[in-house]
C-alpha cells in the first residue's frame, strides 16, 4: 500500500448507532454503583423513565457520555443534601428532578446557540 492510501484508511468515518434508553440506564446504574451509591429497584425504574424521556426528546446526545453526565448530576445533587443533614443513603425524587432540570437548561442553552 502506498502511504497515501493507508493514510486515507485511517480517516474513514465509522458510524455507530445511538444508545437506547435501556443501554443508557444500564450505563447510569453501573456508574452509580461505581460511585458507591446504594441502589434500589426504584432507581432502575426512575432512571429508565428519565432515559426514555431523554431519548424520545433527543436530549441524550446519542452516546454514553450523556449517561455519565446524568449520573454525575444525580450524585452531586445527593451530595449537596449531606450539608443540610439529610439522609444520603438513597437518591430522592428531588435528586432526579434537579438532574432533569439541569439537562433541560443545558439543552435550552445549546438550542439558543444554534438558532
PyMOL commands that set and color helices and strands:
alter all, ss='L'
color gray80, all
select helices_A, chain A and resi 3-10+21-34+41-56+64-84+93-114
alter helices_A, ss='H'
color red, helices_A
deselect
rebuild
show_as cartoon
